[in-house]
Amino acid sequence: MARNDGIDRTSVRNLAVSDKAVGNTQQHNEREKDSYRNPDIIPQRTAWNIHFKKPTASYTDLFSQLETAGTISTRGLKPDATHYCELVFDVNSAYFDNHGGYEFAKQFYADAYKAAVQIVGGEQYILSAVMHADEINRAMTEALGREVYHYHLHVVYVPVVEKQILWSKRCKDKALVGTVKETVMQV
């Protein structure tokens, strides 16, 4: 992200998260690990992280709850289908440092969260949204002689599309055959 050209840049990455990796994603995003390979994470600052949507259970349990409630459908999915995705909103550290730091980042990512809700199709599909404020930017800290943190937002969600289920030929009322029986949100 840092090109040292004085231009602020925003990026949003949309990542597929495998069923196998979702536990690790949760542990990282929710800061559930005892230690991290990333030396820039300052555990004493974890309380500064902001949840725009805090998970009430594990990501996999929340997925199961959505399925049980009928909010999402997994009917007919292939075994290797993607059940989880993650949007990572990121801006170069200098942008926030030049515009008010932590307070500015909180408002910026509150607005980014609103955009994420629209991108994924509704807040009901978001499992977690957390702004990390506990990762130090070592280069800027060294250059400026004061602590500068790198703020970014993780939004984990269930990817869905609207799918129409049609009445089949086996329907007793032949007038209904081929018409919409129900609409589901298909993973």
PyRosetta script that sets phi, psi and omega in degrees:
from pyrosetta import init, pose_from_sequence

init()
pose = pose_from_sequence("MARNDGIDRTSVRNLAVSDKAVGNTQQHNEREKDSYRNPDIIPQRTAWNIHFKKPTASYTDLFSQLETAGTISTRGLKPDATHYCELVFDVNSAYFDNHGGYEFAKQFYADAYKAAVQIVGGEQYILSAVMHADEINRAMTEALGREVYHYHLHVVYVPVVEKQILWSKRCKDKALVGTVKETVMQV")
pose.set_psi(1, -36.7)
pose.set_omega(1, -175.5)
pose.set_phi(2, -83.7)
pose.set_psi(2, 117.1)
pose.set_omega(2, 179.1)
pose.set_phi(3, -115.1)
pose.set_psi(3, -1.1)
pose.set_omega(3, 179.5)
pose.set_phi(4, 55.2)
pose.set_psi(4, 34.4)
pose.set_omega(4, 177.6)
pose.set_phi(5, -109.8)
pose.set_psi(5, 6.3)
pose.set_omega(5, 177.3)
pose.set_phi(6, 78.7)
pose.set_psi(6, 4.5)
pose.set_omega(6, -179.8)
pose.set_phi(7, -100.6)
pose.set_psi(7, 127.2)
pose.set_omega(7, 178.0)
pose.set_phi(8, -81.3)
pose.set_psi(8, 138.2)
pose.set_omega(8, -177.7)
pose.set_phi(9, -129.5)
pose.set_psi(9, 141.5)
pose.set_omega(9, 174.3)
pose.set_phi(10, -115.7)
pose.set_psi(10, 138.6)
pose.set_omega(10, 173.4)
pose.set_phi(11, -131.8)
pose.set_psi(11, 148.3)
pose.set_omega(11, 173.8)
pose.set_phi(12, -129.5)
pose.set_psi(12, 118.2)
pose.set_omega(12, 177.5)
pose.set_phi(13, -102.9)
pose.set_psi(13, 137.3)
pose.set_omega(13, 175.5)
pose.set_phi(14, -112.0)
pose.set_psi(14, 111.0)
pose.set_omega(14, -174.1)
pose.set_phi(15, -112.1)
pose.set_psi(15, 134.2)
pose.set_omega(15, 169.9)
pose.set_phi(16, -77.3)
pose.set_psi(16, 135.9)
pose.set_omega(16, 178.9)
pose.set_phi(17, -116.1)
pose.set_psi(17, 119.9)
pose.set_omega(17, -178.5)
pose.set_phi(18, -71.3)
pose.set_psi(18, 158.9)
pose.set_omega(18, 176.4)
pose.set_phi(19, -57.6)
pose.set_psi(19, -35.3)
pose.set_omega(19, -179.3)
pose.set_phi(20, -68.2)
pose.set_psi(20, -34.5)
pose.set_omega(20, -175.0)
pose.set_phi(21, -93.2)
pose.set_psi(21, -8.9)
pose.set_omega(21, -173.1)
pose.set_phi(22, -64.4)
pose.set_psi(22, -32.6)
pose.set_omega(22, 177.9)
pose.set_phi(23, -64.6)
pose.set_psi(23, -42.0)
pose.set_omega(23, 178.1)
pose.set_phi(24, -66.5)
pose.set_psi(24, -39.2)
pose.set_omega(24, 176.8)
pose.set_phi(25, -60.4)
pose.set_psi(25, -44.5)
pose.set_omega(25, 178.4)
pose.set_phi(26, -62.0)
pose.set_psi(26, -47.3)
pose.set_omega(26, -179.2)
pose.set_phi(27, -59.5)
pose.set_psi(27, -39.4)
pose.set_omega(27, 178.9)
pose.set_phi(28, -69.7)
pose.set_psi(28, -53.3)
pose.set_omega(28, -175.1)
pose.set_phi(29, -63.9)
pose.set_psi(29, -40.1)
pose.set_omega(29, -177.1)
pose.set_phi(30, -90.1)
pose.set_psi(30, 3.5)
pose.set_omega(30, 178.9)
pose.set_phi(31, 54.3)
pose.set_psi(31, 52.8)
pose.set_omega(31, 179.7)
pose.set_phi(32, -97.1)
pose.set_psi(32, -4.8)
pose.set_omega(32, -178.1)
pose.set_phi(33, -80.2)
pose.set_psi(33, 154.3)
pose.set_omega(33, 175.4)
pose.set_phi(34, -80.0)
pose.set_psi(34, -30.2)
pose.set_omega(34, 178.3)
pose.set_phi(35, -150.0)
pose.set_psi(35, 158.1)
pose.set_omega(35, -177.1)
pose.set_phi(36, -128.1)
pose.set_psi(36, 146.4)
pose.set_omega(36, 175.4)
pose.set_phi(37, -74.7)
pose.set_psi(37, -23.6)
pose.set_omega(37, 179.0)
pose.set_phi(38, -77.2)
pose.set_psi(38, 111.4)
pose.set_omega(38, -177.3)
pose.set_phi(39, -73.3)
pose.set_psi(39, -8.9)
pose.set_omega(39, -179.4)
pose.set_phi(40, -81.6)
pose.set_psi(40, -12.8)
pose.set_omega(40, 178.3)
pose.set_phi(41, -76.8)
pose.set_psi(41, 124.2)
pose.set_omega(41, 179.6)
pose.set_phi(42, -106.0)
pose.set_psi(42, 99.4)
pose.set_omega(42, -174.9)
pose.set_phi(43, -55.1)
pose.set_psi(43, -29.3)
pose.set_omega(43, -179.7)
pose.set_phi(44, -67.3)
pose.set_psi(44, -16.4)
pose.set_omega(44, -179.3)
pose.set_phi(45, -100.7)
pose.set_psi(45, 5.3)
pose.set_omega(45, -177.4)
pose.set_phi(46, -58.9)
pose.set_psi(46, -31.4)
pose.set_omega(46, 178.7)
pose.set_phi(47, -63.3)
pose.set_psi(47, -17.6)
pose.set_omega(47, 179.1)
pose.set_phi(48, -80.0)
pose.set_psi(48, -14.6)
pose.set_omega(48, 178.2)
pose.set_phi(49, -63.8)
pose.set_psi(49, 143.5)
pose.set_omega(49, -176.4)
pose.set_phi(50, -117.2)
pose.set_psi(50, 126.4)
pose.set_omega(50, 174.5)
pose.set_phi(51, -94.4)
pose.set_psi(51, 123.9)
pose.set_omega(51, 171.1)
pose.set_phi(52, -89.4)
pose.set_psi(52, -24.8)
pose.set_omega(52, 168.8)
pose.set_phi(53, -147.7)
pose.set_psi(53, 112.3)
pose.set_omega(53, -177.8)
pose.set_phi(54, -93.2)
pose.set_psi(54, 130.6)
pose.set_omega(54, 179.7)
pose.set_phi(55, -69.0)
pose.set_psi(55, 141.2)
pose.set_omega(55, -180.0)
pose.set_phi(56, -95.3)
pose.set_psi(56, -4.3)
pose.set_omega(56, 179.2)
pose.set_phi(57, -158.7)
pose.set_psi(57, -174.7)
pose.set_omega(57, 177.0)
pose.set_phi(58, -68.1)
pose.set_psi(58, 158.6)
pose.set_omega(58, 179.4)
pose.set_phi(59, -58.0)
pose.set_psi(59, -40.4)
pose.set_omega(59, -179.3)
pose.set_phi(60, -68.6)
pose.set_psi(60, -37.6)
pose.set_omega(60, 177.1)
pose.set_phi(61, -66.5)
pose.set_psi(61, -39.6)
pose.set_omega(61, 178.6)
pose.set_phi(62, -64.3)
pose.set_psi(62, -39.7)
pose.set_omega(62, 176.2)
pose.set_phi(63, -59.3)
pose.set_psi(63, -47.3)
pose.set_omega(63, -179.9)
pose.set_phi(64, -61.3)
pose.set_psi(64, -38.7)
pose.set_omega(64, 178.2)
pose.set_phi(65, -63.8)
pose.set_psi(65, -41.2)
pose.set_omega(65, 178.1)
pose.set_phi(66, -63.6)
pose.set_psi(66, -39.6)
pose.set_omega(66, 179.6)
pose.set_phi(67, -67.7)
pose.set_psi(67, -46.0)
pose.set_omega(67, -179.8)
pose.set_phi(68, -62.6)
pose.set_psi(68, -38.2)
pose.set_omega(68, -179.4)
pose.set_phi(69, -75.4)
pose.set_psi(69, -10.7)
pose.set_omega(69, -178.9)
pose.set_phi(70, 82.1)
pose.set_psi(70, 11.3)
pose.set_omega(70, 178.1)
pose.set_phi(71, -70.2)
pose.set_psi(71, -33.5)
pose.set_omega(71, 176.9)
pose.set_phi(72, -128.3)
pose.set_psi(72, 158.5)
pose.set_omega(72, 177.4)
pose.set_phi(73, -124.6)
pose.set_psi(73, 136.6)
pose.set_omega(73, 175.3)
pose.set_phi(74, -115.0)
pose.set_psi(74, 11.8)
pose.set_omega(74, -179.0)
pose.set_phi(75, -60.3)
pose.set_psi(75, 127.7)
pose.set_omega(75, 175.9)
pose.set_phi(76, 80.2)
pose.set_psi(76, 9.1)
pose.set_omega(76, 179.8)
pose.set_phi(77, -73.0)
pose.set_psi(77, 145.5)
pose.set_omega(77, 173.7)
pose.set_phi(78, -74.2)
pose.set_psi(78, 153.6)
pose.set_omega(78, -177.4)
pose.set_phi(79, -58.6)
pose.set_psi(79, -29.0)
pose.set_omega(79, -177.6)
pose.set_phi(80, -98.1)
pose.set_psi(80, 17.8)
pose.set_omega(80, -178.9)
pose.set_phi(81, -65.1)
pose.set_psi(81, 150.8)
pose.set_omega(81, 177.8)
pose.set_phi(82, -81.3)
pose.set_psi(82, 123.7)
pose.set_omega(82, 179.0)
pose.set_phi(83, -100.7)
pose.set_psi(83, -21.0)
pose.set_omega(83, -174.9)
pose.set_phi(84, -135.2)
pose.set_psi(84, 145.4)
pose.set_omega(84, 172.4)
pose.set_phi(85, -136.0)
pose.set_psi(85, 163.6)
pose.set_omega(85, 179.2)
pose.set_phi(86, -139.3)
pose.set_psi(86, 127.0)
pose.set_omega(86, 170.4)
pose.set_phi(87, -94.7)
pose.set_psi(87, 130.2)
pose.set_omega(87, 175.9)
pose.set_phi(88, -119.0)
pose.set_psi(88, 111.0)
pose.set_omega(88, 177.7)
pose.set_phi(89, -92.0)
pose.set_psi(89, 129.4)
pose.set_omega(89, -174.7)
pose.set_phi(90, -141.6)
pose.set_psi(90, 139.2)
pose.set_omega(90, 176.4)
pose.set_phi(91, -135.9)
pose.set_psi(91, 147.7)
pose.set_omega(91, 179.5)
pose.set_phi(92, -60.3)
pose.set_psi(92, 143.9)
pose.set_omega(92, -174.8)
pose.set_phi(93, -58.4)
pose.set_psi(93, -35.5)
pose.set_omega(93, -178.0)
pose.set_phi(94, -60.7)
pose.set_psi(94, -33.6)
pose.set_omega(94, -179.9)
pose.set_phi(95, -57.6)
pose.set_psi(95, -50.3)
pose.set_omega(95, -179.4)
pose.set_phi(96, -70.1)
pose.set_psi(96, -39.3)
pose.set_omega(96, 179.9)
pose.set_phi(97, -60.9)
pose.set_psi(97, -36.2)
pose.set_omega(97, -178.7)
pose.set_phi(98, -82.3)
pose.set_psi(98, -12.2)
pose.set_omega(98, -175.3)
pose.set_phi(99, -119.2)
pose.set_psi(99, 13.3)
pose.set_omega(99, 175.9)
pose.set_phi(100, 123.3)
pose.set_psi(100, 3.6)
pose.set_omega(100, 173.3)
pose.set_phi(101, 65.7)
pose.set_psi(101, -133.9)
pose.set_omega(101, -173.0)
pose.set_phi(102, -57.6)
pose.set_psi(102, -47.6)
pose.set_omega(102, -177.7)
pose.set_phi(103, -62.6)
pose.set_psi(103, -42.0)
pose.set_omega(103, 178.7)
pose.set_phi(104, -65.5)
pose.set_psi(104, -41.1)
pose.set_omega(104, 179.4)
pose.set_phi(105, -62.1)
pose.set_psi(105, -40.4)
pose.set_omega(105, 179.0)
pose.set_phi(106, -59.0)
pose.set_psi(106, -46.2)
pose.set_omega(106, -179.4)
pose.set_phi(107, -69.2)
pose.set_psi(107, -41.6)
pose.set_omega(107, 179.2)
pose.set_phi(108, -58.1)
pose.set_psi(108, -47.0)
pose.set_omega(108, -177.1)
pose.set_phi(109, -78.4)
pose.set_psi(109, -21.1)
pose.set_omega(109, 171.1)
pose.set_phi(110, -64.0)
pose.set_psi(110, -42.2)
pose.set_omega(110, 177.1)
pose.set_phi(111, -68.5)
pose.set_psi(111, -38.8)
pose.set_omega(111, 177.8)
pose.set_phi(112, -63.2)
pose.set_psi(112, -37.2)
pose.set_omega(112, 178.0)
pose.set_phi(113, -62.6)
pose.set_psi(113, -41.6)
pose.set_omega(113, 177.5)
pose.set_phi(114, -59.8)
pose.set_psi(114, -40.2)
pose.set_omega(114, 177.1)
pose.set_phi(115, -65.1)
pose.set_psi(115, -40.2)
pose.set_omega(115, 179.4)
pose.set_phi(116, -60.8)
pose.set_psi(116, -40.2)
pose.set_omega(116, 178.6)
pose.set_phi(117, -58.4)
pose.set_psi(117, -42.8)
pose.set_omega(117, 178.4)
pose.set_phi(118, -69.4)
pose.set_psi(118, -40.3)
pose.set_omega(118, -178.9)
pose.set_phi(119, -60.1)
pose.set_psi(119, -42.8)
pose.set_omega(119, -175.1)
pose.set_phi(120, -88.3)
pose.set_psi(120, -7.5)
pose.set_omega(120, 175.8)
pose.set_phi(121, 98.3)
pose.set_psi(121, 6.7)
pose.set_omega(121, 177.2)
pose.set_phi(122, 143.4)
pose.set_psi(122, 150.4)
pose.set_omega(122, -177.3)
pose.set_phi(123, -65.5)
pose.set_psi(123, -24.6)
pose.set_omega(123, -178.8)
pose.set_phi(124, -62.8)
pose.set_psi(124, -21.0)
pose.set_omega(124, -179.2)
pose.set_phi(125, -92.5)
pose.set_psi(125, -4.9)
pose.set_omega(125, 179.4)
pose.set_phi(126, -88.6)
pose.set_psi(126, 126.3)
pose.set_omega(126, 179.4)
pose.set_phi(127, -89.8)
pose.set_psi(127, -35.4)
pose.set_omega(127, -178.6)
pose.set_phi(128, -159.1)
pose.set_psi(128, 145.2)
pose.set_omega(128, 173.4)
pose.set_phi(129, -142.8)
pose.set_psi(129, 114.2)
pose.set_omega(129, -176.0)
pose.set_phi(130, -136.4)
pose.set_psi(130, 131.9)
pose.set_omega(130, 173.5)
pose.set_phi(131, -90.9)
pose.set_psi(131, 122.9)
pose.set_omega(131, 175.6)
pose.set_phi(132, -86.2)
pose.set_psi(132, 127.8)
pose.set_omega(132, 178.4)
pose.set_phi(133, -125.1)
pose.set_psi(133, 15.9)
pose.set_omega(133, -173.5)
pose.set_phi(134, -112.5)
pose.set_psi(134, 16.8)
pose.set_omega(134, 178.6)
pose.set_phi(135, -112.0)
pose.set_psi(135, 119.2)
pose.set_omega(135, -176.7)
pose.set_phi(136, -80.6)
pose.set_psi(136, 144.8)
pose.set_omega(136, 172.5)
pose.set_phi(137, -96.5)
pose.set_psi(137, 98.7)
pose.set_omega(137, -173.5)
pose.set_phi(138, -63.3)
pose.set_psi(138, -39.6)
pose.set_omega(138, -177.9)
pose.set_phi(139, -64.6)
pose.set_psi(139, -46.1)
pose.set_omega(139, 179.4)
pose.set_phi(140, -69.2)
pose.set_psi(140, -37.4)
pose.set_omega(140, 178.3)
pose.set_phi(141, -59.9)
pose.set_psi(141, -44.9)
pose.set_omega(141, 179.5)
pose.set_phi(142, -66.4)
pose.set_psi(142, -44.4)
pose.set_omega(142, -176.9)
pose.set_phi(143, -67.3)
pose.set_psi(143, -36.7)
pose.set_omega(143, -176.3)
pose.set_phi(144, -95.1)
pose.set_psi(144, -12.5)
pose.set_omega(144, 179.5)
pose.set_phi(145, 72.9)
pose.set_psi(145, 21.7)
pose.set_omega(145, 176.7)
pose.set_phi(146, -151.5)
pose.set_psi(146, 159.6)
pose.set_omega(146, -177.1)
pose.set_phi(147, -69.4)
pose.set_psi(147, 129.9)
pose.set_omega(147, 175.1)
pose.set_phi(148, -127.1)
pose.set_psi(148, 129.7)
pose.set_omega(148, -176.9)
pose.set_phi(149, -108.7)
pose.set_psi(149, 152.3)
pose.set_omega(149, 179.5)
pose.set_phi(150, -99.7)
pose.set_psi(150, 112.0)
pose.set_omega(150, -178.4)
pose.set_phi(151, -95.9)
pose.set_psi(151, 136.5)
pose.set_omega(151, 177.0)
pose.set_phi(152, -155.6)
pose.set_psi(152, 162.4)
pose.set_omega(152, -174.4)
pose.set_phi(153, -121.3)
pose.set_psi(153, 130.7)
pose.set_omega(153, 174.2)
pose.set_phi(154, -107.9)
pose.set_psi(154, 126.6)
pose.set_omega(154, 176.4)
pose.set_phi(155, -125.1)
pose.set_psi(155, 111.1)
pose.set_omega(155, 178.9)
pose.set_phi(156, -99.1)
pose.set_psi(156, 130.1)
pose.set_omega(156, -175.8)
pose.set_phi(157, -144.7)
pose.set_psi(157, 168.1)
pose.set_omega(157, 175.7)
pose.set_phi(158, -98.7)
pose.set_psi(158, 118.8)
pose.set_omega(158, -179.8)
pose.set_phi(159, -75.1)
pose.set_psi(159, 127.2)
pose.set_omega(159, -178.3)
pose.set_phi(160, -134.6)
pose.set_psi(160, 156.8)
pose.set_omega(160, 170.8)
pose.set_phi(161, -133.3)
pose.set_psi(161, 149.7)
pose.set_omega(161, 177.3)
pose.set_phi(162, -76.8)
pose.set_psi(162, 128.4)
pose.set_omega(162, -178.0)
pose.set_phi(163, -129.1)
pose.set_psi(163, 131.8)
pose.set_omega(163, 177.6)
pose.set_phi(164, -94.6)
pose.set_psi(164, 129.0)
pose.set_omega(164, 175.9)
pose.set_phi(165, -98.2)
pose.set_psi(165, 124.8)
pose.set_omega(165, -177.1)
pose.set_phi(166, -98.8)
pose.set_psi(166, 154.5)
pose.set_omega(166, 173.8)
pose.set_phi(167, -67.8)
pose.set_psi(167, 135.5)
pose.set_omega(167, -177.7)
pose.set_phi(168, -88.7)
pose.set_psi(168, 174.8)
pose.set_omega(168, 179.2)
pose.set_phi(169, -65.4)
pose.set_psi(169, -18.4)
pose.set_omega(169, -179.4)
pose.set_phi(170, -78.3)
pose.set_psi(170, -5.0)
pose.set_omega(170, -179.9)
pose.set_phi(171, -64.8)
pose.set_psi(171, 136.2)
pose.set_omega(171, -178.7)
pose.set_phi(172, -67.4)
pose.set_psi(172, -34.8)
pose.set_omega(172, 178.6)
pose.set_phi(173, -89.6)
pose.set_psi(173, 99.3)
pose.set_omega(173, -174.4)
pose.set_phi(174, -62.0)
pose.set_psi(174, -21.2)
pose.set_omega(174, 178.6)
pose.set_phi(175, -68.8)
pose.set_psi(175, -22.3)
pose.set_omega(175, -179.1)
pose.set_phi(176, -85.5)
pose.set_psi(176, -19.7)
pose.set_omega(176, -176.0)
pose.set_phi(177, -54.5)
pose.set_psi(177, 127.2)
pose.set_omega(177, 178.6)
pose.set_phi(178, 86.3)
pose.set_psi(178, -5.7)
pose.set_omega(178, 176.7)
pose.set_phi(179, -93.3)
pose.set_psi(179, 167.9)
pose.set_omega(179, -175.8)
pose.set_phi(180, -73.3)
pose.set_psi(180, 120.9)
pose.set_omega(180, 177.5)
pose.set_phi(181, -85.8)
pose.set_psi(181, -46.1)
pose.set_omega(181, 179.0)
pose.set_phi(182, -159.8)
pose.set_psi(182, 161.1)
pose.set_omega(182, 175.6)
pose.set_phi(183, -117.5)
pose.set_psi(183, 129.1)
pose.set_omega(183, -179.4)
pose.set_phi(184, -124.5)
pose.set_psi(184, 159.2)
pose.set_omega(184, 173.6)
pose.set_phi(185, -97.0)
pose.set_psi(185, 102.8)
pose.set_omega(185, -173.6)
pose.set_phi(186, -88.1)
pose.set_psi(186, 130.1)
pose.set_omega(186, 174.8)
pose.set_phi(187, -70.4)
pose.dump_pdb("model.pdb")
